[in-house]
């Protein structure tokens, strides 16, 4: 998603985009817990520059639940290059509240 309502300059855009992503992620993880009792859902937030002429910093958010015998969404988050990626759990959100 490219948030066109945010400033284009990276030093202004980055903190706003990250705050927006984290607020969205934590709200969704809390709702998954409240409505479904699911505490295993993980959110993956990635930040990278769009492959467009403007090259705006963009974000993607993906949710998944780890399942036995199924490869993780991102097996080694620390090894990702070309983007900043965070794996976030409900427990992480509780620590930030």
N, C-alpha and C positions, 0 to 999 in steps of 0.2 A: 504494500500500500504506500502510495506517495501522498503525504499529508501536505497538500498545497496551501492550507491555511497557515502553516508555520513559516517563519522567516527562512530565507534561502541560505543565509550565511551560516556555515557549520558551527561556529562558536555560539550562535544564538539558537540554532535549530536543535543541536544535539541534546541539551538538557531537557528541552520541552518534549522532544520525541521520546526520549527514554522515560520520562515521567508519565507520559500518556500510555506507553506500552506497559509499564509496570502497574499502573492503575487498572488498566483493562485486564491484564493477566490475573492480578490478585482478585479482582471482582469475579472473574469467571471461575477461578479455582475455589473461591468461597462458595459460590453458587453450586458447583459440582458437589461439594461436600454437604451443603444444606439440603439439596434436592435429591441427591442419589447416594449420599453417604460415602462417596468416593474420595479417599485421601491419597490415592496413588497416582492421580492425574499429574502429568508434568507439562509445563509450558516451555517452549523454546522460543526465545526472542532473538532475532538476528538483525543486525544493523550493517548496512553496506551502502555504497554509492550506486545509484541507479545507472543503468547502461543507456542513458539518454543524453541529449545535448546539454541539458542543465546539470546533470550528474548530482542531483540532490541526494542527500542522505535519506535512505528509506528504511523501513522496518517491515519485518514479517513476524507473525506470531502463529505458532502451531501448537496444538494440544494433542497429547496422546497418553494412553495408559499402558505402562509396561506389562507385557504378557509373557508367561513362561514359554520357552521355546520359540520366541519371536525376536528377531534382531531388533535392538533398540533403534529409535528414530535417528539418533546421531550416536554411534557407538563410542566415539572419543571426542567429546566436546573440546577438550584442550588441544586437539590436533587440527581443528578447523582453521583454514587460512582464507584470506580474501573477504572475511566478514567477522564481525564481533558476534559471538553467540553465547547466550546464557541459558542454562537449564534451571527452571524455577519450580519449586514445589509449594504446596500450601504452608508447610512449615517455614519456608523462607518468608512468605507473606506475613505470617504471624510474628516473625522476628522484627519486621519493619513497622508493624502497627504501633 
